[in-house]
Amino acid sequence: MLRADDPGALRGDGAFETVHVRSGQPWLIDDHLARLARSTADLGLTMPSGLRELAFEAAAAWPEAEGALRIVLTRGGAAYVTVAPVPDKSKLARRTGVSIMTMPLPDLPFPRAKILSYAGNLAALKTAAAAGHDDALWISAEGYAVEAPTANLLWLAGGTLHTTGDSAPLLAGTTSAFVLANSRFAAATGHATVDDLRASDGVWLTSALRGLVAVTAIDGQPLEPSAATAELQHLAGYPLP
């Protein structure tokens, strides 16, 4: 039960995971639960037992081909699972790609944990939308790309599929980890400037609900479509609208 005075409801004091439901199954549930365990450890929360079984039960009851399953844990001890439709905007991005606006990396609390307090993340998305872009890309003080407010970054260069390294603390991605581990490309972590991304053979954002979506422009400058997009999207297994 979620109480009205629960710190999770009042202050965003808690952790969560968003899981893609496909054909009645919670995809990558073990990876999501492992990340949730790391988040709760960072926050000093207790992770209850039975979440895996609850996730499977909720996913099996979802009537649509795909869904958005959320596991929520709060400081006040609430633990619950919800399932909702995947937003149409998320589905459409798989086909159209997204334009992104770069902005400085903010000082976020617990950057390696997936916490309920998403005010900073949503503010970045609103700023990008107000400027006519679909998403944002945070840039470290050293000038390296870090991540998007709700997604991880991948890029292809020299036949190697890269994700961001330790240029700044960031939330490890489950979808990006799956793609990196299962694609035909060599995988590596590293640093990339915006110019590096523009010169690469493809740039993508990955997240639990959108899957893998192509970045079509950075700060208004179009990127060449990547020949690898269709292959990587097929690998990730998200349906195209």
N, C-alpha and C positions, 0 to 999 in steps of 0.2 A: 504494500500500500504506500502511495506517495502522499505524505502529509503536506498541508499548505505551508507549514513552517520548516519544511525540509531544506537544508542549505543547498541542496541540488536545485530546488525550484527557485529559491530566493537569490542565490549567488552563483549559480552555475558550478557548484562544488561537487564534481563527480566526473565519471568517465563513461564513454560509450563506444560502440562499434556499429558501423553500418555494413551490412552483409547483402550481397546480391543473391536473391532467390531465383533459381532457374529450375523449371519443371519440378517444383515441390521440394527442392533441396537447397540448403544454405551453402553456397559455394565458398570454398576456402575457409570453412568455419574454424578449423583447428588453428590456422594462421591468425585469424581474427581474435580468437580466444587467447592465443599466446600474446598478441599485442595488447589486448585488454588487461592481461595479467601484469604486463610491464607498466601500463598506465596506472593501474591501481597501486602497484608498488611505489611508483613515483609520488602518488598522492597520499599514500598512507592509508588506503582503503582496504577493506576485506573483500576478497572475491568469493562469492558463495559457490557452492557446488551445484550441479544440476543445470547449468546454463546451456551446455551442449545439447542435452536432451530437450530442453525447452525450445531451443532454436529449431531443432528438427521437427518438433511437434507443431510449432507455429508455421514453419515453411510448408509442411505437408498440408496444412489446412488452407493455405492461400490458393484461391481458385484460378489466378491468372498465370500466364507462362513465365513472367518475371515479376519480381517485387523487391521492395526495399525493407529489409529486416533490420531493426535496431535493437541492440542490447544496451540497457541503461543501468548504471549503478550510481547511487548518490551517497553523499556523506551521511545522510540520515538513515541509511540502511535499506532504502528501496532498491529493488532489483526487478526489472520487468523487460519484456520483449514486445515489440510492436511490429506489424507488417503493413505496409502501405504501397500504393502504386509507385512505380518509377516515374518521376516527372517527365512529361513530354519533352521538355527542353533538354533533359539529359539524353533521351533517346535520339532526338534530332541531331545533337552535336556529334554523334557517332558517324553520321553521314556528311554533315556540312563542315565539321571541324570548328575550331574556335580561334578568334583573334585575341591576343593577350596584350595587356599594358604592363610595362615594368614599373615597379615602385620599390622604395627602400624597405628592407626587411624590418618589421617592427619588433619591439622588445616584448615578445609573447611569454606569458608564464608557462612553465612546463612544456617547452617546445617539442620534446620527444614523446609526450603523452597526448592521447586523444581525449581532451577534456570537454565538459559540457559548455563551458564559457567560450562562445564562438563570436563574441562581439567584434574582436579585432579582425577575424577572418571575414566576417560579413561586411564590415566597414570597407575592407579592401575591394570586395566584389562590387559594392555599391559605387565606390569611386571609379572603378573601371567601367561599369555600366553607364555611369553619368557621362563618361568621356567617349561612349560609343563602342566599347570593347566588350567581349564576351567573358573575359576572365582576367586575372592578374597574375603576374610572376614576380615574386620577391627576389630582390638582389641584395647580396651581402655588402657590408661596408667596403670589402675588398674588390667589389665589382663582379662577383660571381653569382650566377643563377642558383637559387636555392630550391624553391618549390612554389606551387600555387597555393592559395588559401585553403583549398579543399582537394588538392590533387598533387601527385608527384610528377616529376619531370624525367623524360627519356629523350635521348637524341642519338642519332646514328652517325658515326664518323669513322672513316678508315676501315669499314667492315666490322666495327665494334659497336655494340649497343651500350650506351652509357647511362648512368644515373648519377645524381649529385652525391658527392662525398662528404667530407667533414669540414666544408667551408663555413658551415654554420650548423647548429643543432637543428634537426628536423625530424618529423614523424616518419618512421619507416613505412613504406607502402606495401600492402599485400598484393594488389594487382600488378604493380610494377615488378615485384619480386618473382611472381609467377611468369611473367613475360620474359624477364631476364634469364630465368632458369630453364625455360623451355623453347626459346627461339633458336633458330639455326645460327644466329650471330654470336660471336664472342661477347662476353659481358664484362663490364668494368665499372668502377666508380671513379669519378674525377671531377674536375672543375671546368666550367665553361662560362665565358663571358657572353654577352648578347651577340657580339660579332661572331664568336665561335658557333653559336646556335644558328645564326643566319647562313654561315658557310657550310653547315652540316648537310647530311643527306636525308634529314628528316627530324622533326621535333614533335613530340607527343606529350599529352597529359594523361595520366592514368588515375582512376578512382573506382571505388566499389560500384557505383551506380552507372556512371557514364561508360566505364570500361576504358578502352584506349581510343583517344580522339586526337586527330591531327591538329597541330598548331598551324594556322593558315597565314597569320601575320603577327609581327611583333612591333608594337608602337606604330601601327599603321603601315609598316613596310611589309608587303606580301612576301611569303615564302613559296618557293617552288614545291608543287605537290611531290610527295615521296612515293617512289615505287614500292616501298616496303609497307605502306599503311594497310593495304588490303590483307596482306599476309599476316601482319601482327594482329589485326582485328579478328581475323579468322582463328588465330591461335587463342586469343582471349575468350572467344566464344560468345560475345554479346550479340544479340540480334540487331540487324540494321532496320530502321523504319522504312 
